[in-house]
């Protein structure tokens, strides 16, 4: 579903809270992509119900005849690969903190019986300010 999905920014006009909305056009989805979309939503819902740490929060899922809209927590940051390229060098402390936070997110998923199959540098977002970001 990745190539048929786009991420949009949204803001609640009353609360001014910002969100990210993943819009997936369903009409062109291969059956395996449709199943992957449903799995993604189910996993996000399960993580949200079990309390979360170091994992993006799902707020709502909406559907219209053509698309599914997944409303997620808005993360302000950069993907990890960009940050590594930009920074060029990490101290041992910075690397330790980065890996620690990554493993806390993985642990949370594993405690909820969720396996992560695409843990890559280009799909991890750094949101913390400070020495590692």
C-alpha positions in Angstrom: 0.0 0.0 0.0 3.0 2.3 0.3 3.2 3.5 -3.3 -0.6 4.2 -3.4 -0.4 6.1 -0.1 0.3 9.8 0.5 0.8 11.5 3.8 -1.0 14.8 4.3 -0.9 17.3 7.2 -4.2 18.2 8.9 -5.2 20.6 11.7 -8.2 20.5 13.9 -9.8 23.9 13.3 -11.1 24.1 16.9 -8.2 22.7 18.9 -5.5 23.6 16.4 -3.9 20.2 17.0 -1.9 18.9 14.1 -2.2 15.4 12.6 -0.7 13.4 9.8 -3.2 11.7 7.6 -2.2 8.7 5.5 -4.5 8.6 2.5 -4.6 5.2 0.7 -6.5 5.0 -2.6 -8.1 1.6 -2.5 -9.4 1.1 -6.1 -5.9 0.2 -7.5 -4.8 -1.9 -4.5 -3.7 -5.5 -5.2 -5.5 -7.9 -2.9 -2.2 -8.5 -0.9 -1.9 -4.7 -0.5 -5.5 -4.4 0.7 -4.7 -7.2 3.3 -1.6 -5.3 4.3 -3.6 -2.1 4.8 -6.1 -3.9 7.0 -3.2 -5.5 9.0 -1.5 -2.1 9.4 -4.7 -0.6 10.8 -5.3 -3.5 13.1 -1.8 -3.3 14.5 -2.0 0.5 15.0 -5.3 0.0 16.8 -3.9 -2.8 19.0 -0.8 -0.7 19.9 -3.1 2.3 20.8 -5.2 0.2 23.1 -2.3 -1.3 25.0 -0.7 2.0 25.8 2.3 3.0 23.8 5.8 4.2 24.0 8.1 5.2 21.2 5.4 4.3 18.6 3.2 6.6 16.6 -0.3 7.0 17.9 -3.4 6.2 15.8 -6.4 8.5 16.4 -9.0 7.6 13.8 -9.6 5.7 10.6 -12.1 7.0 8.0 -13.2 5.6 4.7 -15.0 6.9 1.7 -15.8 5.0 -1.5 -12.3 5.5 -2.9 -9.9 5.9 -0.1 -9.0 5.0 3.5 -7.7 7.8 5.7 -5.6 6.9 8.7 -5.3 9.8 11.2 -2.0 9.6 13.1 0.0 11.6 15.6 1.9 14.4 13.8 5.6 13.8 14.4 7.9 16.7 14.0 11.3 15.5 13.1 13.3 13.8 10.3 13.9 10.3 9.2 16.8 8.6 10.8 18.8 8.1 7.6 18.7 11.8 6.9 19.9 12.6 10.4 22.8 10.1 10.2 23.9 11.6 6.9 23.6 15.1 8.2 25.4 14.5 11.5 28.1 12.2 10.0 29.4 11.2 13.4 27.7 10.1 16.6 29.2 9.9 20.0 28.9 6.6 21.9 26.3 8.3 24.2 24.3 9.6 21.2 24.3 6.1 19.6 23.4 4.5 22.9 20.4 6.8 23.4 19.2 6.3 19.8 19.4 2.5 20.0 17.8 2.5 23.5 14.8 4.4 22.2 14.5 2.2 19.1 14.6 -0.9 21.2 12.0 0.4 23.6 9.6 0.8 20.6 10.4 -2.7 19.4 9.9 -4.1 22.9 6.5 -2.4 23.1 5.5 -4.0 19.8 6.8 -7.4 20.8 5.0 -7.2 24.2 1.8 -6.8 22.1 2.8 -9.8 19.9 3.5 -7.6 16.9 6.5 -8.4 14.7 8.1 -5.5 12.8 9.1 -6.6 9.3 10.4 -3.3 7.8 12.5 -1.7 10.4 14.8 0.5 8.3 16.6 3.8 8.6 14.2 5.5 6.2 11.0 4.6 8.1 12.1 5.7 11.6 11.5 9.3 12.6 13.6 11.1 15.1 11.5 13.6 17.1 13.6 14.3 20.1 15.5 17.5 20.4 18.9 17.5 21.9 22.3 16.1 21.1 21.2 13.2 18.9 18.8 15.2 16.8 
